[in-house]
Amino acid sequence: MSILCEFVSRPTVIALLVSTIGGMPVLFGWAATWHWYANRCDGKSGLGNPPSERDLPTVIIGGIFERGLITMLALWLPSEVGVIVAGWIAVKAAGSWGQVSLENLSGRRRYFVHLMGSMGSMFWALAWGIWGMPPKSV
């Protein structure tokens, strides 16, 4: 029980909550800005696809899971987090590779927007994970 109380008294819980839940509005703004930029370059108006065309629950739950995992790794396995984050970015980049076309500038732009959204989410999680790291025992 004392271990649980010691854990709760540290900023680790705050870091985990701010990373997962607090990251939603911040990263929504980050993604909306990139989508606005891509649409502006494509000659469209607005912030992207209407909400009915997006799978928001999947995006929200996936982002919470992703940021929670990366924050926990930064808190408790800091030596491993770099490899896992690099691998996760590579998997996400490979998964979106079908959007890229040499003839279609819009597809390349969308690929870049999705990659920037993923990297923003990961850097947010890493920053809060580093902030909430337990102090090292001397």
N, C-alpha and C positions, 0 to 999 in steps of 0.2 A: 504494500500500500504506500509506503514511503517513496518508492521509486515513481509511482504514478503522481504523487503530489509534487515531487521534485520536477517531473516532466512538465506538468501543467504550469508550474511557477516560472518556467523559462519562456522565452519568446518564441519557442518552436511552434506552439499552437497558434499564436498570432500570425507567424509567418505562413503557416499552412493555410489558415483561413483567408488571409489577404491574398495569397497566391491563387487559390482556387476560386473563391467567391468574389473577392474584390477585384480580381483580374477580369471578370466578365465585362463590366462597363468600360474599363480602360482599353481592353483589347478589341471590344466592339468598335470603339472610336478609331483605334489604329487601323482595323480592317476596313471600316467605312471610308476612311481617308484614302487608302490605297485603291479601293473600288471606285471612288469618285474620280481619282486621278486617271485610272484606266478607262473609265467611261468618257471622261473629257477628251482623252487622246483618241478615242474611237468615234468622237463626234456625237455621243449620246449625252443625255442629261440624267441626273439622279445618282443614287448611290449604289446601283447594281440591280440585280434581279429583285422583283417584288417578293415580299415575305412568303407568298403562297408558292413560289417556285423554289424556295430554299428549304432545306431540311434542318430547321433551327434546333429541334430537340437533339438531333444527332450531333450537330456542331457544338452545342452547349455542353452536353454530357461528355463528348470526346475531349473538349478543351479542359473541363474540370478534371477529368481523369489524367490527361497529359500533364497538366500543371501540378497536380497533386503528386504524381509519380516522380516528376523531376525535382520538385521541392523536397520530397522525402529522401530521394537519393542524395541531394546536396547536403541535407542535414546529417544523414547517418552513414553514407558511403561516398564521401566527397572524392575519393581517389578514382571511383568508377563512373562518376556522372559524366565526365567528358566523352568517354567512349560511347556511352549509351545515348547521349544527346546527339552526337555526330551520326551514329547509326540510325536514330529515329528520323533525323532530317533527311538522310539519304533515302530511307524507305518512303517518306512522304514525297520527296522530289521524284523518285522513280515512279511512284503511283500516279503522279500528275503529268508524267512525261508525254502522254498521249495528246495533251493539249497543244504541245509545241509543234509548229510547222514552219518550215523555212519560207513558205509563200504567204502565211497568215500571221501578220504582225499582231493581230488581236489575240490569237492563241498564245503567243509568246508573252504578251503583256499579262494575260490572265495567269499564266504559269508563274510569272514573277510575283504577282499580287498574292497568290496563295502561298508561295514560298516565304514572302515577307511576313505574312500573317502567322505562319508557323514559327518562324524565327522570333518574332516579337513575343509570342506566347511562351516560348522556351526561355528566352532571356528574362522575361518577367519572373518566371518560376525560379530560375537560377538566382536572380538577384534576391528574392525573398528567402530562398533556401540559405544563401550565404549570410544574409542578415540574421536569420534565426538560429544559426549554428550554436550548439551548446558550447560553453567555454571549455577549453582544453584543461585537463587536470595536469597540474605541475608535478 
